[in-house]
Amino acid sequence: MPRRLVLASASPRRADLLGMLGLPFETRPAGIDETPRPGEKAPDLAIRLAREKAAAAVASPGPSLVVAADTLVVLDGEVLNKPADRQEAARFLARLAGRTHEVLTGLAVRTHPEETLESEIAVSRVTFAPMSPDEIAWYAGSGEGLDKAGAYALQGIGALFVRSVDGSYTNVIGLPMERLYPHLRRHGFLAISPSGS
């Protein structure tokens, strides 16, 4: 029986990225407690949450590959989560403006029924252009960043203010496709011959 692909996320951005491959997949979000542990560093948090999401997701009947991810925006060692409202979004943007921050995504891949669980982390450095108070108010007021870590969307209006991305672009959106690719190939989802053969 062929293995089914399961995305353990409710994120439409992750679904869009996976959908670009033209592969059929099921979306089965996993609800977990995302509270950081005392003293837990951002990379450890991202990996742990991704692994917990992959483990908690309900796999399809029969063989499946469960993909989970957790993305964090980190500035000065502090994680900037999804803003509570437009005012907090504006505060986040004011801190990001004209500076470079890191985006970390923990990626976890679980096989079922074998129950192997592999994980890794992708890190990108994103530099924002300086933003005027009017630009900050306008973008925060758009509401685009309210459901996104760091209060911005690289694949949306937020691209107006991103000066550069050092590292994976898809990592910043929420699913590092170049990290996921070897897993998909190994499990037969992408029938591409190895280089040179």
Secondary structure, DSSP 4 states (H G I P E B T S, - for coil): -PPEEEE----HHHHHHHHTTT---EE-------PPPTT--HHHHHHHHHHHHHHHSPPPSSSEEEEEEEEEEEETTEEE---SSHHHHHHHHHHHTTSEEEEEEEEEEEEETT--EEEEEEEEEEEEPP--HHHHHHHHHH-GGGGSGGG--TTTGGGGGEEEEES-HHHHHT--HHHHHHHHHHTTSS--PPTT-
